[in-house]
């Protein structure tokens, strides 16, 4: 009976800088990709990242992947229960794993840097991009793994309208206050 080849794995520590709404423990970053270890593009099977305690806004996901394997991945902002996706990274990252474990660092939609070894969580000197925490579109993950758009655009439009209304009342209130002060100065 022929022996099957032994599949070897390397450990990759993925890291991304992203300012999320971490005031809520229900918002998390996830890593999803083409390998079964990354969920096979099924958002409900993605790897949830943890925010680094040493470096705020640095999210870490550790995954064992087969050696010398080509794969793709994206970061997503999602609910901790994996039922809602608030934002997908625009960039699809591609790479081939080698025979060495290491760290993959990036910022949202940025280029990826590979560092051999697993010694630290984040590179503190790495420039990070501040991103809007407000989702552009919110998706509901359906049982057949399709996504249905909901809420995100409506909420964004409502917030813009609310901001305009607040600015309007601020201007009116300021004008009224100036008018009252002018009346008081006349007497």
PyMOL commands that set and color helices and strands:
alter all, ss='L'
color gray80, all
select helices_A, chain A and resi 36-38+43-45+152-186
alter helices_A, ss='H'
color red, helices_A
select strands_A, chain A and resi 9-17+27-33+47-48+50-51+58-66+70-79+84-88+93-96+102-107+113-116+138-141+147-150
alter strands_A, ss='S'
color yellow, strands_A
deselect
rebuild
show_as cartoon
